[in-house]
Amino acid sequence: MAAVVGAAIVRDGRVLAARRTEPPELAGLWEFPGGKVEPGESPEQALVREIREELGVTVRLDRWLDLEVDIAGGWVLTVGVAQIVEGTPTLSDHDELRWLGPDELGGVPWGAPDVPFLPEVAALLREAGPAGPRGIFFDEEDARSVAARLAAAGYSARVERERLAGEDDDEAHPWAVLTDAPELVLDLLVDEFDGWLDVEEPQPAHPPLDLPTQPRRIKRVGDAQ
Ligand SMILES: Nc1nc2c([nH]c(=O)n2[C@H]2C[C@H](O)[C@@H](COP(=O)(O)OP(=O)(O)OP(=O)(O)O)O2)c(=O)[nH]1
């Protein structure tokens, strides 16, 4: 099967969308960054390779979305949900990157084959919910135990590798538990498992631009009053 893989890179309830520059008929349209699976390569290897080439970051695949979409030339597009484990995305193949929340996905023009994936992506972003209090642990096992306890109590909880700006030392990357449980509940577990609570709202790597909703008149010095 001639496969194209795209990565829905998620972070803090947003997904990374990239704007294509070529070919001309696709330029200006948004996509999940990725590309063609090469001979001898698994789709997962292709996804990790393409994202490293295009964005300069290392991602880890969480899972593939069920959908497969036929695109021109006999290619089939699948999309994997992924997380950045190393690096900050930079532009090379694309001319713009945006972190979009579930309600912002419809606000950019996507390539037609990507559109059927958007409802599921929006749903998983909503499920992840807005970034709330996080439990931070140095031990992955502690983080996973806390997430399991929260899940058993009926809360949503997931574990993510934390990144601390400017830190390259692997030891400095603790594990975060993100949950919709009340802070009080998380606080008790954090005490029990030797972690700590981070209640600061994490900032998206690329904050959405505060664009004016209507043309703004810019007055220059020297303009007639
Ligand atoms: N990467 C990517 N390609 C997509 C998406 N949706 C979609 O229709 N496509 C199409 C555009 C291209 O025709 C094809 C992938 O080509 P590409 O140019 O991104 O992949 P590549 O880097 O491996 O390609 P190439 O330059 O080696 O030919 O799939 C999408 O979400 N991500």
The ligand as an SDF file (V2000), in Angstrom:
LIG
                    3D

 32 34  0  0  0  0  0  0  0  0999 V2000
    2.3820   15.1120    4.7890 N   0  0  0  0  0  0  0  0  0  0  0  0
    1.0850   15.1510    4.4970 C   0  0  0  0  0  0  0  0  0  0  0  0
    0.7230   14.9580    3.2170 N   0  0  0  0  0  0  0  0  0  0  0  0
   -0.5740   15.0150    2.9320 C   0  0  0  0  0  0  0  0  0  0  0  0
   -1.5410   15.2880    3.9280 C   0  0  0  0  0  0  0  0  0  0  0  0
   -2.7610   15.2930    3.3270 N   0  0  0  0  0  0  0  0  0  0  0  0
   -2.5570   15.0470    2.0220 C   0  0  0  0  0  0  0  0  0  0  0  0
   -3.3890   14.9820    1.1360 O   0  0  0  0  0  0  0  0  0  0  0  0
   -1.2170   14.8850    1.7640 N   0  0  0  0  0  0  0  0  0  0  0  0
   -0.6390   14.5960    0.4580 C   0  0  0  0  0  0  0  0  0  0  0  0
    0.1940   15.6820   -0.0770 C   0  0  0  0  0  0  0  0  0  0  0  0
    1.2260   14.9690   -0.8990 C   0  0  0  0  0  0  0  0  0  0  0  0
    0.6670   14.7130   -2.1890 O   0  0  0  0  0  0  0  0  0  0  0  0
    1.3870   13.6350   -0.2030 C   0  0  0  0  0  0  0  0  0  0  0  0
    2.5630   13.6030    0.7470 C   0  0  0  0  0  0  0  0  0  0  0  0
    3.6190   14.2120    0.1690 O   0  0  0  0  0  0  0  0  0  0  0  0
    4.7590   14.9870    0.9880 P   0  0  0  0  0  0  0  0  0  0  0  0
    5.3800   15.8940    0.0150 O   0  0  0  0  0  0  0  0  0  0  0  0
    4.2520   15.5770    2.2600 O   0  0  0  0  0  0  0  0  0  0  0  0
    5.6450   13.7440    1.3880 O   0  0  0  0  0  0  0  0  0  0  0  0
    7.1660   13.4680    1.1320 P   0  0  0  0  0  0  0  0  0  0  0  0
    7.9260   14.5450    1.8550 O   0  0  0  0  0  0  0  0  0  0  0  0
    7.4250   12.0590    1.5290 O   0  0  0  0  0  0  0  0  0  0  0  0
    7.1480   13.6250   -0.4190 O   0  0  0  0  0  0  0  0  0  0  0  0
    8.2480   13.7270   -1.5280 P   0  0  0  0  0  0  0  0  0  0  0  0
    8.6670   15.1660   -1.5080 O   0  0  0  0  0  0  0  0  0  0  0  0
    9.2930   12.7330   -1.1700 O   0  0  0  0  0  0  0  0  0  0  0  0
    7.4750   13.3710   -2.7670 O   0  0  0  0  0  0  0  0  0  0  0  0
    0.2050   13.4610    0.5640 O   0  0  0  0  0  0  0  0  0  0  0  0
   -1.1390   15.4870    5.2640 C   0  0  0  0  0  0  0  0  0  0  0  0
   -1.9210   15.7200    6.1900 O   0  0  0  0  0  0  0  0  0  0  0  0
    0.1900   15.4150    5.5030 N   0  0  0  0  0  0  0  0  0  0  0  0
  1  2  1  0
  2  3  2  0
  2 32  1  0
  3  4  1  0
  4  5  2  0
  4  9  1  0
  5  6  1  0
  5 30  1  0
  6  7  1  0
  7  8  2  0
  7  9  1  0
  9 10  1  0
 10 11  1  0
 10 29  1  0
 11 12  1  0
 12 13  1  0
 12 14  1  0
 14 15  1  0
 14 29  1  0
 15 16  1  0
 16 17  1  0
 17 18  2  0
 17 19  1  0
 17 20  1  0
 20 21  1  0
 21 22  2  0
 21 23  1  0
 21 24  1  0
 24 25  1  0
 25 26  2  0
 25 27  1  0
 25 28  1  0
 30 31  2  0
 30 32  1  0
M  END
$$$$
